[in-house]
Amino acid sequence: MVHQYKLNGYNIVLDTCSGSVHSVDEVAYDMIAMYPDHTEDEIVKAMAQKYGTRGDVTEEELHECMDDICGLAENGKLYTPDTFEETAVAYKNRGGVIKALCLHVAHTCNLNCTYCFASQGKYQGERAVMSYDVGKQAIDFLIANSGTRRNLEMDFFGGEPLMNWEIVKKLVAYAREQEPKYNKNFRFTLTTNGVLVDDEVIDFCNKEMNNVVMSLDGRREVHDRFRKNYAGQGSYDLIVPKFQKFAEARGDKSYYIRGTFTHYNTDFTNDLIHMADLGFKELSMEPVVCAPNDPCALTEEDLPVLFEQYEILAKEMLKREDEGRGFTFYHYTIDLQHGPCIYKRIAGCGSGTEYLAVTPWGELFPCHQFVGDPKYSMGNIWDGVTNDAMRQEFKKCNAYSRPECKDCWAKLYCSGGCAANAYHAAGSIRGVYEYGCKLFRKRIECAVMVKVAESIKGLNKDETEPSCDGECGYENPCY
């Protein structure tokens, strides 16, 4: 399957199943489009009629271009057959190894964000915080169910996890004690709204947290529209100086300034640029998750604006990179050389199988977006996953399990999409959130274009080690 598009002056040809990306001239672009359904003579004749009269190309050059196209196809870099569907089924049907937990250490929050999908951190339930005993058992549960995996992930989430800060520190200490006993390595992430960030939090996180996610929606007026405290006061002026200090102190450790855009700020690129101008280098901005009738909800009329914003962002990123003041955008962080491996591309995030969320009282859910929905309760950290039927249903989620995905060029980048978004949009985890699909496809087009531009300009950043950790159980897993 091939996807062709033009963006920022580049003619881009993306071969879905090989992952190959080609930046070509107009003639080759048109010839590739004709290649599957026409003979060489038909293609050369059509191109000669279109370009030859202008003196742009000779017939000999057209045949040479055809030779190149045929060579790419023969070498598995163009119109590569899709042979991964059976692999998808086999991979997801493997054993029940768990590699990551999202620990809801606080079902409470000190902000009252009106668009919060988690009902201000309560998840449609009562306010609660996780005890040390529950958190300790969650760590034991993860270790016991992780098989031979060495690297384990644990996210401290809420609500606002800093409202249960002492327990967070104790749980990190306990996990570190278990590492040498069981040959495990914990990678921790903390997500925070910033209100309670202080020097102690910064120092501890810079020592122990592999990643920190800080919630900021952008410009003051945008951020303060929704992210208010219970007195109705915006939090921008309180948290921005703290986040600036936190990000600077991170050094070479990862962090993300993570925002949410809504119908009220479809010009979200201005918010990302504002974040960059504040000195932040690692940025993320997600579309709001809410009911369609919510005033915040994104509309069909918003889509052309959002598409344009993603293009504006990509061009601005390239411009700033040239100027020596570049920044990263989470959805444009794509590695065209080293992965992720095909198994990750097929299987996705692993929610409900390899990844689970844990409530303050130890109940298990497929991920944080299902917490509070009794239909998706999967068990608890003492008895394990008792709702095996639900786990089997999540095993069926992959890039090939939805009919709408089979012919989509982006399926090996989204892995079939988010199960939670599908459920909330279509009523089934194997449904499709088409609005989100449209946004995702646009982001991938922009991300690939950025990489093409960087490569052509000699700014290629893909000189990294393969992203595969080698623990999927397959020999030579990366392509």
C-alpha positions in Angstrom: 0.0 0.0 0.0 1.3 3.4 -1.0 0.3 6.8 0.2 1.2 9.9 -1.8 0.8 13.5 -0.7 2.4 17.0 -1.3 3.3 19.2 1.6 5.6 22.2 2.1 7.0 21.8 -1.4 7.9 18.1 -1.1 6.3 15.3 -3.1 6.2 12.4 -0.6 5.6 8.7 -1.3 5.1 6.6 1.8 5.2 2.8 1.4 3.1 1.6 4.3 4.3 -2.0 4.8 8.0 -1.4 4.4 8.1 1.9 6.1 10.0 3.4 3.2 9.7 7.1 2.5 10.6 8.6 -0.8 10.8 12.3 -1.7 10.6 12.6 -5.5 10.1 15.1 -8.3 6.8 15.7 -10.0 7.5 13.2 -12.8 8.4 10.3 -10.6 5.4 11.2 -8.3 3.0 10.8 -11.2 4.6 7.7 -12.5 4.5 6.0 -9.1 0.8 6.8 -8.9 0.2 5.0 -12.2 2.6 2.1 -11.5 0.2 -0.6 -10.1 -2.5 -0.4 -12.9 -0.6 0.5 -16.0 2.2 -1.0 -18.2 5.5 0.8 -18.6 4.7 1.9 -22.1 1.4 3.4 -20.9 3.1 5.3 -18.1 5.9 6.6 -20.3 3.4 7.7 -23.0 1.2 9.5 -20.5 4.2 11.2 -18.9 5.7 12.2 -22.3 2.4 13.9 -23.2 2.2 15.7 -19.8 5.9 16.7 -19.4 7.6 16.1 -22.7 5.9 18.9 -24.6 7.3 21.3 -22.0 10.8 20.0 -22.6 11.1 18.9 -18.9 12.0 15.3 -19.6 13.0 13.0 -22.5 11.6 9.6 -23.2 14.9 8.0 -22.3 14.8 9.7 -18.9 11.2 8.4 -18.4 12.3 4.8 -19.0 15.2 5.3 -16.6 12.8 6.6 -14.0 10.6 3.5 -14.6 13.6 1.3 -14.0 14.2 3.0 -10.7 10.5 2.5 -9.7 10.6 -1.1 -10.7 13.8 -1.6 -8.7 12.2 -0.1 -5.6 9.2 -2.4 -6.0 11.4 -5.5 -6.5 13.5 -4.6 -3.4 10.5 -4.3 -1.1 10.5 -0.5 -0.8 7.4 0.3 -3.0 4.0 -1.3 -3.2 5.2 -3.9 -0.6 2.6 -6.6 0.0 0.9 -6.6 3.4 1.8 -9.9 5.2 1.3 -8.8 8.8 -2.3 -9.8 9.6 -1.5 -13.3 10.8 1.4 -11.9 12.9 -1.0 -9.5 14.6 -3.3 -12.3 15.8 -0.4 -14.5 16.9 1.4 -11.7 18.8 -1.7 -10.6 20.8 -2.6 -14.2 21.7 0.7 -14.8 23.5 0.9 -15.2 27.3 -0.5 -12.7 29.8 2.7 -10.8 30.6 2.2 -7.3 32.1 4.8 -4.7 31.6 3.2 -1.4 32.8 0.8 -0.1 35.4 -0.8 3.3 35.7 -1.1 3.9 39.4 -4.0 6.2 40.4 -2.4 7.3 43.6 -5.0 10.2 44.0 -8.6 10.3 42.9 -8.8 13.9 43.9 -7.4 17.1 42.5 -6.7 20.7 43.6 -7.9 22.1 40.3 -11.5 22.1 39.0 -10.9 21.8 35.2 -14.3 21.8 33.6 -13.2 19.7 30.6 -11.7 17.0 32.7 -12.5 13.5 31.4 -12.0 12.1 34.9 -14.6 14.3 36.6 -12.0 16.5 38.4 -10.0 13.4 39.3 -12.9 11.5 41.0 -13.6 9.2 38.0 -17.4 9.3 38.6 -16.8 8.0 42.1 -15.6 9.2 45.5 -12.5 11.1 46.3 -9.7 8.8 47.5 -6.0 8.4 47.8 -4.0 5.2 47.5 -2.5 3.7 50.7 1.1 2.4 50.9 -0.2 -1.1 51.3 -2.2 -1.0 48.1 0.6 0.6 46.1 3.1 -2.0 47.5 0.8 -4.8 46.4 0.5 -3.2 43.0 4.3 -3.3 42.6 4.4 -6.9 43.8 1.6 -7.7 41.3 3.5 -6.2 38.4 6.7 -8.0 39.3 4.8 -11.3 39.6 3.1 -10.9 36.3 6.0 -9.5 34.3 7.6 -12.8 33.3 11.1 -12.5 32.1 10.7 -8.8 31.2 13.4 -6.7 33.0 12.2 -3.2 32.1 8.9 -2.3 33.8 6.9 1.0 33.5 4.9 2.7 36.3 3.0 5.9 35.9 2.0 8.0 38.9 -1.4 9.4 37.9 -4.5 11.1 39.2 -6.3 13.3 39.8 -3.3 15.1 41.0 -0.6 12.6 42.3 1.3 15.2 44.3 -1.7 15.3 46.7 -0.4 11.9 47.8 3.3 12.8 47.5 4.6 10.9 50.5 3.1 7.7 49.2 4.7 8.2 45.8 8.1 8.6 47.4 7.6 5.5 49.5 6.5 3.4 46.6 9.5 4.4 44.5 11.8 3.4 47.3 10.0 0.1 47.7 10.3 -0.6 43.9 14.0 0.2 44.0 14.4 -2.3 46.8 12.8 -5.0 44.6 14.9 -4.3 41.5 18.0 -6.3 42.5 16.0 -9.1 44.0 14.0 -9.8 40.8 16.4 -8.4 38.2 13.9 -5.7 37.3 14.4 -2.0 36.2 11.5 0.4 37.0 10.9 3.4 34.8 8.7 5.9 36.5 6.6 8.7 35.1 4.8 11.4 37.0 1.9 13.6 35.6 1.2 16.8 37.5 -0.8 20.0 37.2 2.1 21.9 38.9 0.2 23.4 41.8 2.2 21.6 44.4 5.5 21.5 42.6 8.4 22.7 44.9 12.1 22.2 45.1 11.7 18.8 46.9 9.4 17.5 44.1 11.8 18.7 41.4 14.9 17.2 43.1 13.2 13.9 43.7 11.7 13.6 40.2 15.0 14.5 38.6 16.6 11.7 40.5 13.9 9.0 40.1 11.4 9.8 37.3 12.4 8.8 33.8 9.7 11.2 32.5 7.6 14.0 33.9 4.4 15.3 32.2 3.4 18.8 33.1 -0.1 20.1 32.2 -0.2 23.5 30.6 -2.7 24.5 27.9 -0.7 27.3 26.4 -1.5 31.0 26.5 -2.7 32.5 29.8 -6.2 33.1 28.5 -6.5 29.7 27.0 -5.1 27.9 30.0 -7.1 29.8 32.6 -10.4 29.3 30.7 -10.7 25.7 32.0 -7.8 25.1 34.4 -9.0 26.9 37.5 -8.9 26.1 41.2 -12.1 25.7 43.2 -12.2 29.4 43.9 -12.5 30.0 40.2 -9.0 31.4 39.8 -6.8 30.4 36.8 -3.6 28.5 37.6 -1.3 29.9 34.8 0.6 32.4 36.9 1.1 29.9 39.7 2.4 27.0 37.7 4.4 28.5 34.8 7.4 29.6 36.9 7.4 26.2 38.6 7.3 24.4 35.3 10.1 26.6 33.9 12.3 25.8 36.8 11.4 22.1 36.7 12.1 21.8 32.9 15.4 23.5 33.2 16.4 21.3 36.1 15.6 18.1 34.1 18.8 18.4 32.1 19.0 15.6 29.7 16.0 13.7 31.3 12.7 13.6 29.4 9.7 15.8 30.2 6.6 17.0 28.3 4.6 20.1 28.6 1.3 18.6 27.7 -1.7 20.7 26.7 -5.3 20.1 25.6 -7.0 22.0 22.8 -10.7 22.4 22.4 -13.2 24.1 20.1 -12.3 27.4 21.9 -8.6 27.3 20.7 -8.5 25.6 17.3 -5.5 27.9 16.7 -3.6 25.7 19.1 -0.3 26.2 17.3 -0.2 29.6 18.9 -0.3 27.9 22.3 2.6 25.6 21.3 4.6 28.5 20.1 3.8 30.3 23.4 5.1 27.3 25.3 8.3 27.2 23.2 8.8 31.0 23.8 8.6 30.3 27.5 11.6 28.1 27.1 10.0 24.6 27.0 11.6 22.2 24.4 9.5 19.1 24.7 5.8 19.8 23.9 2.6 17.9 23.4 -0.9 19.0 22.6 -3.9 16.6 22.6 -7.5 17.1 21.3 -10.1 17.3 24.1 -11.9 14.1 25.1 -15.6 15.0 25.8 -19.2 14.3 24.8 -20.1 15.6 21.3 -22.7 18.0 22.8 -20.1 19.6 25.1 -19.3 23.2 24.1 -15.6 22.2 24.2 -16.1 19.5 21.6 -14.3 19.7 18.3 -16.6 19.9 15.3 -16.4 18.8 11.6 -16.2 22.5 10.8 -13.0 22.7 12.9 -11.2 20.0 10.9 -9.8 22.2 8.1 -8.6 24.7 10.6 -6.9 21.9 12.7 -5.3 20.5 9.5 -3.9 23.9 8.7 -2.6 24.3 12.2 -0.6 21.0 12.1 1.0 22.2 8.8 1.8 25.6 10.3 3.4 23.9 13.3 5.5 21.6 11.2 6.8 24.5 9.1 7.5 26.6 12.3 9.4 23.7 13.8 11.7 23.5 10.8 12.2 27.2 10.7 13.2 27.3 14.4 15.5 24.3 14.0 17.3 26.2 11.3 17.6 29.2 13.7 19.0 27.0 16.5 16.0 27.3 18.8 14.1 24.1 17.9 11.7 22.2 20.0 10.0 18.8 19.7 6.3 18.0 19.3 5.2 14.6 20.7 3.2 13.6 17.7 5.9 14.5 15.2 8.5 12.4 17.1 8.8 9.6 14.6 11.8 7.4 13.9 11.9 6.3 10.3 15.1 4.2 10.7 14.9 2.2 13.9 11.3 1.4 14.8 9.2 0.8 16.7 9.3 -2.9 15.6 6.5 -4.4 13.6 5.0 -6.1 16.6 4.6 -2.8 18.4 3.2 -1.2 15.2 0.6 -4.0 15.0 -0.3 -4.4 18.7 -0.4 -0.8 19.9 -0.3 0.4 23.5 -1.2 -2.9 25.1 -4.1 -1.6 27.1 -6.1 -4.4 28.8 -3.3 -6.8 28.2 0.2 -5.6 28.9 -0.8 -2.3 30.5 -3.4 -1.8 33.2 -4.6 1.0 35.5 -4.9 0.5 39.3 -7.4 2.5 41.3 -6.7 3.8 44.9 -8.4 0.7 46.3 -6.5 -1.8 44.0 -9.1 -2.4 41.2 -7.8 -3.1 37.8 -9.0 -1.4 34.5 -7.7 -1.6 31.0 -6.3 1.9 31.1 -7.0 5.3 32.8 -9.7 6.2 30.4 -11.8 3.2 31.5 -11.5 3.7 35.2 -14.8 4.1 36.9 -16.8 2.2 34.3 -17.9 -1.0 36.0 -18.3 -2.9 32.7 -14.5 -2.6 32.3 -13.4 -3.8 35.8 -10.9 -6.5 35.2 -10.1 -7.7 38.7 -7.7 -6.5 41.4 -4.1 -6.6 42.4 -4.6 -9.4 44.9 -6.6 -11.8 42.8 -5.2 -10.7 39.4 -7.1 -10.4 36.2 -10.3 -12.3 36.9 -12.3 -10.9 33.9 -10.5 -13.0 31.3 -13.2 -12.4 28.8 -12.4 -8.7 28.8 -8.7 -9.4 28.4 -9.4 -11.6 25.5 -11.5 -8.8 23.9 -8.6 -6.4 24.3 -6.3 -9.0 22.7 -8.3 -8.7 19.6 -7.5 -5.0 19.3 -4.8 -4.5 16.6 -4.2 -2.8 13.3 -6.2 -5.4 11.5 -9.2 -6.0 13.8 -11.3 -3.2 12.5 -12.6 -3.4 8.9 -12.2 0.4 8.5 -8.4 0.1 9.3 -7.4 -2.6 6.8 -7.2 -0.3 3.8 -5.8 2.7 5.8 -2.3 3.7 4.9 -1.6 4.9 8.5 -2.6 1.7 10.3 1.0 0.7 11.1 1.6 4.1 12.7 -1.6 4.1 14.9 -1.8 0.3 15.4 -5.6 0.5 15.0 -6.1 3.5 17.2 -7.0 4.1 20.9 -9.5 1.5 22.3 -10.9 4.0 24.7 -11.5 6.7 22.1 -13.2 4.0 19.9 -15.4 2.9 22.8 -16.5 6.5 23.7 -17.1 7.3 20.0 -18.6 4.1 18.7 -19.6 2.1 21.8 -17.1 -0.6 21.1 -13.3 -0.9 21.7 -13.1 -2.3 18.2 -15.0 0.6 16.7 -13.5 3.6 15.1 -13.2 7.2 16.2 -13.1 8.6 12.7 -12.6 12.2 13.8 -9.4 11.1 15.7 -8.3 9.1 12.7 -8.5 12.2 10.5 -6.3 14.1 12.9 -3.9 11.3 13.3 -3.4 10.9 9.6 -2.7 14.6 9.2 -0.1 14.5 12.1 1.7 11.6 10.5 1.8 13.4 7.1 3.3 16.4 8.9 5.7 14.3 10.9 7.1 12.5 7.9 7.4 15.7 6.0 9.5 17.2 8.9 11.8 14.1 8.7 12.1 14.5 4.9 13.0 18.1 5.3 15.6 17.4 8.0 17.2 14.7 5.9 17.4 16.9 2.8 18.9 19.7 4.9 21.4 17.4 6.5 19.6 17.7 9.9 18.7 14.1 10.2 18.0 13.2 13.8 17.4 9.5 13.4 20.9 8.5 14.3 19.7 6.8 17.4 19.7 3.3 18.7 16.7 1.0 17.8 13.8 1.6 20.1 13.0 -2.0 20.6 14.0 -3.3 24.1 14.4 -6.8 22.8 11.9 -8.2 25.3 9.0 -9.0 23.0 10.0 -12.6 22.7 10.7 -12.6 19.0 14.0 -13.2 17.3 15.2 -10.1 15.3 12.0 -8.2 16.1 12.9 -4.8 14.6 12.6 -3.8 11.0 
